[in-house]
Amino acid sequence: MSEFVYAIDTEDVPAGRSMPARIGDNWYAVCNDGGTFHVTDIECPHEGGPLGRGEVRDGCVICPVHHWPWDLGTGLSDTNLPHLRLKTYPCEVRDGKLYADVSAPIPPDLTR
């Protein structure tokens, strides 16, 4: 059963950016890829960089520490490193507000 809860106002996440948002007891990164929103873990799987402070472009969130791009569909930065995968979570926009279900990550889209 889905557990969508309020995450952040969409106007607080500019296109091409990610912002930290507290959802429940934990922090997540909310990414705006040209008006399409994604919710991911807050820490980069590589070295724990703050993904809530990254850039978002071409379907990826870019870690501000080492500039690794994490694909928001597959969760991968490098297909040769499948053990390093970013978790993403279901989200939806309702009346200018973003709601997310962080109870379970979305299975990665391995067809991309």
C-alpha positions as CSV (number, residue, x, y, z in Angstrom):
1,M,0.0,0.0,0.0
2,S,1.4,3.4,-1.0
3,E,2.3,5.8,1.8
4,F,2.6,9.2,0.0
5,V,3.4,12.0,2.4
6,Y,4.2,15.7,1.8
7,A,7.8,16.3,0.9
8,I,8.3,19.9,-0.4
9,D,6.6,22.7,-2.4
10,T,7.6,22.3,-6.1
11,E,8.4,26.0,-6.3
12,D,11.1,25.5,-3.8
13,V,13.0,23.2,-6.2
14,P,14.2,25.1,-9.3
15,A,14.5,23.3,-12.6
16,G,18.0,21.8,-12.9
17,R,18.6,21.6,-9.2
18,S,18.1,19.2,-6.3
19,M,17.1,20.2,-2.7
20,P,17.2,18.4,0.6
21,A,13.8,17.5,2.1
22,R,12.9,15.9,5.3
23,I,10.3,13.2,4.7
24,G,9.3,11.4,7.9
25,D,12.4,10.9,10.0
26,N,14.9,11.0,7.2
27,W,16.4,13.3,4.6
28,Y,16.1,12.8,0.9
29,A,17.1,14.7,-2.3
30,V,14.3,16.1,-4.4
31,C,15.4,16.6,-8.0
32,N,13.7,18.7,-10.7
33,D,14.7,17.6,-14.1
34,G,13.0,20.2,-16.3
35,G,9.7,19.9,-14.4
36,T,9.9,16.1,-13.8
37,F,10.5,15.4,-10.2
38,H,12.4,12.6,-8.6
39,V,13.1,11.7,-5.0
40,T,16.4,9.9,-4.2
41,D,18.5,9.0,-1.2
42,I,20.3,12.1,0.2
43,E,23.8,10.7,0.0
44,C,25.8,9.8,-3.1
45,P,26.5,6.0,-3.2
46,H,30.1,6.7,-4.2
47,E,31.4,8.8,-1.2
48,G,28.4,10.1,0.6
49,G,28.2,13.5,-1.1
50,P,25.2,15.7,-0.5
51,L,22.9,14.9,-3.5
52,G,20.4,17.5,-2.1
53,R,22.8,20.2,-3.2
54,G,23.5,18.8,-6.7
55,E,22.7,19.9,-10.3
56,V,20.1,17.9,-12.3
57,R,20.3,17.6,-16.1
58,D,19.7,15.0,-18.8
59,G,17.9,12.6,-16.4
60,C,20.8,12.6,-13.9
61,V,21.6,14.2,-10.5
62,I,25.2,15.3,-10.4
63,C,27.0,14.9,-7.0
64,P,28.6,18.2,-6.0
65,V,31.7,16.4,-4.5
66,H,33.2,14.3,-7.4
67,H,30.7,15.3,-10.1
68,W,29.5,11.8,-10.7
69,P,26.2,11.8,-12.6
70,W,23.6,9.4,-11.2
71,D,20.9,8.3,-13.7
72,L,17.5,8.9,-12.1
73,G,16.0,5.9,-14.0
74,T,18.6,3.2,-13.5
75,G,20.3,4.6,-10.4
76,L,23.7,4.0,-12.0
77,S,26.6,6.3,-12.6
78,D,28.7,3.7,-14.4
79,T,27.4,0.5,-15.8
80,N,30.7,-1.1,-14.9
81,L,29.9,-0.5,-11.2
82,P,26.5,-2.0,-10.7
83,H,27.1,-2.4,-7.0
84,L,26.9,1.4,-6.7
85,R,23.3,2.2,-7.3
86,L,21.3,5.3,-6.2
87,K,17.8,4.5,-4.7
88,T,14.8,6.5,-6.0
89,Y,11.3,6.6,-4.6
90,P,7.8,7.2,-6.1
91,C,6.6,10.7,-6.0
92,E,3.8,12.8,-7.5
93,V,2.8,16.5,-7.7
94,R,-0.5,17.6,-6.3
95,D,-1.5,21.3,-6.4
96,G,2.1,22.5,-6.5
97,K,3.2,20.2,-3.7
98,L,5.4,17.1,-4.0
99,Y,4.4,13.9,-2.2
100,A,6.7,10.9,-1.9
101,D,6.4,7.3,-0.8
102,V,9.7,6.5,0.8
103,S,8.5,3.1,2.2
104,A,10.3,1.2,-0.6
105,P,12.5,2.3,-3.5
106,I,11.4,2.0,-7.1
107,P,13.0,-1.0,-8.9
108,P,15.6,0.3,-11.3
109,D,14.8,0.6,-15.0
110,L,17.4,-1.6,-16.4
111,T,16.1,-1.2,-20.0
112,R,17.6,2.3,-20.2
